[in-house]
């Protein structure tokens, strides 16, 4: 094989949390299927010199027969690999913490992916499906911080995120007009994200399992020591 995975970062996101700041979905029948904009997992892999970005959604309905196998959602991954950058996360209606910022973003829909830079440049990038994963190729060599958001796809919006309107409609989200357009984010504390409008970079959820394993190992070693001493 001519490539090697040098690193892997995997982040899980709860299923069923894709309603953003209490947004209601459009009333058209195709938007009633659950989970099509729900991020289940986000992954970064370094393949050879460059990092790959992976997204797994809970469901993949494809009524428009888009080439990547889904057509109702849009995903934006904003990357921060050096000091400075833009704090506003366009399309999503959120921002990074003060002092954060992104330099390049990867915007993915069922029709493909493109790279955008905060100064306004854009270019097509390679994206493909492997089972339930959508993969995007970057040209980044250093590990970036990532801000990951999803929304309902709208081809007529500059960043592809369908907007909310009070009362909603057949094609519009139901919510305040200035509410964030993102319906899901990868974050440990999503309620805080929707309350403040600030999205921190992705972080793994704290787990008690390593501590439990360590405690069991220490307990086993202690009892073996006691048995040896008493024998």
DANOR-V847078 format. One record per backbone hydrogen bond with DSSP energy under -1.0 kcal/mol. CO is the residue of the C=O (numbers start at 1). NH is the residue of the N-H. E is the energy in kcal/mol with one decimal. If there is no record, write none. Layout:
CO_NH_E, CO_NH_E
This chain:
4_48_-2.0, 7_46_-1.9, 9_44_-2.6, 11_42_-2.9, 19_23_-3.3, 20_22_-2.1, 24_174_-2.9, 28_31_-1.8, 29_32_-1.8, 35_38_-1.1, 35_59_-1.5, 38_58_-2.4, 40_13_-2.6, 41_56_-2.5, 42_11_-3.1, 43_54_-3.2, 44_9_-2.6, 45_52_-4.2, 46_6_-2.3, 47_50_-1.5, 50_47_-2.7, 51_138_-1.4, 52_45_-2.0, 53_136_-2.5, 54_43_-2.6, 55_134_-2.7, 56_40_-3.2, 56_41_-1.7, 61_71_-1.6, 62_65_-1.6, 66_69_-1.8, 72_153_-2.3, 74_151_-2.5, 75_108_-3.3, 76_149_-2.4, 77_106_-2.4, 78_147_-2.5, 79_103_-2.4, 79_104_-1.4, 80_145_-2.9, 86_102_-2.0, 87_96_-2.6, 89_93_-1.4, 90_92_-1.1, 92_182_-1.9, 94_89_-2.9, 95_199_-3.0, 97_100_-2.5, 102_86_-2.4, 103_118_-1.2, 104_79_-3.1, 105_116_-3.0, 106_77_-2.2, 107_114_-1.9, 108_75_-2.7, 109_112_-1.7, 110_68_-2.5, 112_109_-2.6, 113_125_-1.9, 114_107_-2.5, 115_123_-2.2, 116_105_-3.4, 117_120_-2.4, 121_117_-2.3, 123_115_-3.5, 126_137_-2.3, 128_135_-3.2, 130_133_-2.1, 133_130_-2.4, 134_55_-2.4, 135_128_-1.9, 136_53_-2.4, 140_51_-1.7, 145_80_-2.6, 146_202_-2.6, 147_78_-2.8, 148_186_-1.7, 149_76_-2.3, 150_183_-2.7, 150_184_-1.3, 151_74_-2.2, 152_162_-2.7, 154_157_-1.6, 157_160_-1.1, 160_154_-1.5, 163_173_-1.6, 165_168_-2.6, 165_175_-1.4, 169_27_-2.5, 170_28_-1.8, 172_169_-1.1, 173_165_-2.7, 174_24_-2.3, 176_179_-1.9, 183_20_-2.5, 184_150_-2.4, 189_193_-1.4, 190_194_-2.4, 191_195_-1.9, 192_196_-2.3, 193_197_-2.8, 197_95_-1.7, 208_212_-2.0, 209_213_-2.6, 210_214_-2.3, 211_215_-2.5, 212_216_-2.5, 213_217_-2.4, 214_218_-2.5, 215_219_-2.5, 216_220_-2.6, 217_221_-2.5, 218_222_-2.3, 219_223_-2.3, 220_224_-2.2, 221_225_-2.2, 222_226_-2.5, 223_227_-2.5, 224_228_-2.3, 225_229_-2.5, 226_230_-2.4, 227_231_-1.4
